[in-house]
Protein backbone atom coordinates (compact mmCIF):
# COMPACT_ATOMS: atom_id res chain seq x y z
CA UNK A 1 0.00 0.00 0.00
CA UNK A 2 1.28 3.44 -0.87
CA UNK A 3 1.63 5.78 2.08
CA UNK A 4 1.36 9.47 1.30
CA UNK A 5 1.99 12.17 3.88
CA UNK A 6 0.40 15.15 2.11
CA UNK A 7 -2.82 15.40 0.15
CA UNK A 8 -2.09 16.70 -3.34
CA UNK A 9 -4.77 17.97 -5.69
CA UNK A 10 -4.64 16.99 -9.35
CA UNK A 11 -4.77 19.45 -12.25
CA UNK A 12 -8.57 19.46 -11.96
CA UNK A 13 -8.22 20.73 -8.37
CA UNK A 14 -9.67 17.56 -6.86
CA UNK A 15 -8.14 15.05 -4.46
CA UNK A 16 -8.01 11.35 -5.35
CA UNK A 17 -10.96 9.30 -4.15
CA UNK A 18 -11.43 5.56 -4.58
CA UNK A 19 -14.78 3.77 -4.51
CA UNK A 20 -15.19 0.19 -3.33
CA UNK A 21 -18.49 -1.64 -3.75
CA UNK A 22 -19.42 -5.03 -2.29
CA UNK A 23 -22.81 -6.29 -3.45
CA UNK A 24 -23.60 -9.73 -2.16
CA UNK A 25 -26.74 -11.77 -1.77
CA UNK A 26 -27.78 -10.11 1.51
CA UNK A 27 -26.06 -6.73 1.93
CA UNK A 28 -24.40 -3.97 -0.07
CA UNK A 29 -21.50 -1.86 1.12
CA UNK A 30 -20.13 1.24 -0.60
CA UNK A 31 -16.96 2.92 0.70
CA UNK A 32 -15.16 6.03 -0.47
CA UNK A 33 -11.50 6.18 0.55
CA UNK A 34 -8.62 8.59 0.03
CA UNK A 35 -5.17 7.79 -1.33
CA UNK A 36 -3.92 6.89 2.16
CA UNK A 37 -6.70 4.35 2.64
CA UNK A 38 -8.69 6.51 5.06
CA UNK A 39 -12.44 5.98 5.02
CA UNK A 40 -14.18 9.16 3.86
CA UNK A 41 -17.77 7.91 3.89
CA UNK A 42 -19.79 4.75 3.46
CA UNK A 43 -23.26 3.47 2.61
CA UNK A 44 -24.74 0.19 3.88
CA UNK A 45 -27.93 -1.34 2.47
CA UNK A 46 -29.87 -4.59 2.59
CA UNK A 47 -29.91 -6.17 -0.87
CA UNK A 48 -33.56 -7.30 -0.98
CA UNK A 49 -32.82 -9.58 -3.94
CA UNK A 50 -32.11 -7.01 -6.66
CA UNK A 51 -28.45 -6.12 -7.23
CA UNK A 52 -29.41 -3.57 -9.91
CA UNK A 53 -31.73 -1.68 -7.56
CA UNK A 54 -29.16 -2.03 -4.78
CA UNK A 55 -26.38 -0.57 -6.94
CA UNK A 56 -28.57 2.37 -7.92
CA UNK A 57 -29.72 2.97 -4.34
CA UNK A 58 -26.17 2.78 -3.03
CA UNK A 59 -24.88 5.23 -5.62
CA UNK A 60 -27.76 7.60 -4.84
CA UNK A 61 -26.94 7.34 -1.13
CA UNK A 62 -23.31 8.09 -1.87
CA UNK A 63 -24.26 11.04 -4.09
CA UNK A 64 -26.44 12.48 -1.32
CA UNK A 65 -23.61 12.22 1.20
CA UNK A 66 -21.20 13.94 -1.20
CA UNK A 67 -23.67 16.72 -2.02
CA UNK A 68 -24.18 17.38 1.70
CA UNK A 69 -20.45 17.53 2.54
CA UNK A 70 -18.08 20.25 1.36
CA UNK A 71 -15.15 18.05 2.44
CA UNK A 72 -16.31 15.14 0.26
CA UNK A 73 -16.78 17.49 -2.69
CA UNK A 74 -13.00 18.03 -2.66
CA UNK A 75 -12.60 14.45 -3.97
CA UNK A 76 -12.98 12.99 -7.44
CA UNK A 77 -13.56 9.25 -7.76
CA UNK A 78 -10.57 8.10 -9.81
CA UNK A 79 -11.17 4.36 -9.65
CA UNK A 80 -13.95 1.95 -8.67
CA UNK A 81 -13.53 -1.67 -7.66
CA UNK A 82 -16.31 -4.18 -7.07
CA UNK A 83 -16.59 -7.45 -5.21
CA UNK A 84 -19.34 -9.77 -4.04
CA UNK A 85 -21.64 -12.15 -5.88
CA UNK A 86 -22.86 -9.35 -8.19
CA UNK A 87 -19.40 -7.87 -8.80
CA UNK A 88 -19.45 -8.10 -12.61
CA UNK A 89 -22.99 -6.76 -12.93
CA UNK A 90 -22.19 -3.94 -10.50
CA UNK A 91 -19.00 -3.09 -12.39
CA UNK A 92 -21.03 -2.76 -15.59
CA UNK A 93 -23.77 -0.68 -13.94
CA UNK A 94 -21.47 1.88 -12.30
CA UNK A 95 -18.70 1.88 -14.93
CA UNK A 96 -16.23 0.27 -12.54
CA UNK A 97 -12.58 -0.36 -13.28
CA UNK A 98 -12.12 -3.84 -11.82
CA UNK A 99 -14.03 -6.73 -10.28
CA UNK A 100 -12.33 -9.15 -7.88
CA UNK A 101 -13.49 -12.05 -5.74
CA UNK A 102 -13.85 -11.53 -2.01
CA UNK A 103 -10.93 -13.91 -1.44
CA UNK A 104 -8.64 -11.58 -3.42
CA UNK A 105 -10.06 -8.53 -1.63
CA UNK A 106 -9.43 -10.16 1.77
CA UNK A 107 -5.89 -11.14 0.80
CA UNK A 108 -4.99 -7.64 -0.43
CA UNK A 109 -6.49 -6.00 2.67
CA UNK A 110 -4.69 -8.40 5.01
CA UNK A 111 -1.39 -7.86 3.19
CA UNK A 112 -1.73 -4.07 3.50
CA UNK A 113 -2.52 -4.27 7.23
CA UNK A 114 -0.04 -7.04 8.08
CA UNK A 115 2.76 -6.94 5.46
CA UNK A 116 4.93 -9.50 7.30
CA UNK A 117 2.24 -12.20 7.38
CA UNK A 118 2.39 -14.95 4.75
CA UNK A 119 -0.21 -17.61 4.11
VODO-386006 format. One line per field, with one value per residue (C-alpha): residue in one letter; x, y, z. Coordinates in steps of 0.2 Angstrom, whole numbers. Layout:
! VODO-386006
rest <- [A,...] .
x <- [X,...] .
y <- [Y,...] .
z <- [Z,...] .
This chain:
! VODO-386006
rest <- [X,X,X,X,X,X,X,X,X,X,X,X,X,X,X,X,X,X,X,X,X,X,X,X,X,X,X,X,X,X,X,X,X,X,X,X,X,X,X,X,X,X,X,X,X,X,X,X,X,X,X,X,X,X,X,X,X,X,X,X,X,X,X,X,X,X,X,X,X,X,X,X,X,X,X,X,X,X,X,X,X,X,X,X,X,X,X,X,X,X,X,X,X,X,X,X,X,X,X,X,X,X,X,X,X,X,X,X,X,X,X,X,X,X,X,X,X,X,X] .
x <- [0,6,8,7,10,2,-14,-10,-24,-23,-24,-43,-41,-48,-41,-40,-55,-57,-74,-76,-92,-97,-114,-118,-134,-139,-130,-122,-108,-101,-85,-76,-57,-43,-26,-20,-34,-43,-62,-71,-89,-99,-116,-124,-140,-149,-150,-168,-164,-161,-142,-147,-159,-146,-132,-143,-149,-131,-124,-139,-135,-117,-121,-132,-118,-106,-118,-121,-102,-90,-76,-82,-84,-65,-63,-65,-68,-53,-56,-70,-68,-82,-83,-97,-108,-114,-97,-97,-115,-111,-95,-105,-119,-107,-93,-81,-63,-61,-70,-62,-67,-69,-55,-43,-50,-47,-29,-25,-32,-23,-7,-9,-13,0,14,25,11,12,-1] .
y <- [0,17,29,47,61,76,77,83,90,85,97,97,104,88,75,57,47,28,19,1,-8,-25,-31,-49,-59,-51,-34,-20,-9,6,15,30,31,43,39,34,22,33,30,46,40,24,17,1,-7,-23,-31,-36,-48,-35,-31,-18,-8,-10,-3,12,15,14,26,38,37,40,55,62,61,70,84,87,88,101,90,76,87,90,72,65,46,41,22,10,-8,-21,-37,-49,-61,-47,-39,-40,-34,-20,-15,-14,-3,9,9,1,-2,-19,-34,-46,-60,-58,-70,-58,-43,-51,-56,-38,-30,-42,-39,-20,-21,-35,-35,-47,-61,-75,-88] .
z <- [0,-4,10,6,19,11,1,-17,-28,-47,-61,-60,-42,-34,-22,-27,-21,-23,-23,-17,-19,-11,-17,-11,-9,8,10,0,6,-3,4,-2,3,0,-7,11,13,25,25,19,19,17,13,19,12,13,-4,-5,-20,-33,-36,-50,-38,-24,-35,-40,-22,-15,-28,-24,-6,-9,-20,-7,6,-6,-10,9,13,7,12,1,-13,-13,-20,-37,-39,-49,-48,-43,-38,-35,-26,-20,-29,-41,-44,-63,-65,-53,-62,-78,-70,-62,-75,-63,-66,-59,-51,-39,-29,-10,-7,-17,-8,9,4,-2,13,25,16,17,36,40,27,36,37,24,21] .
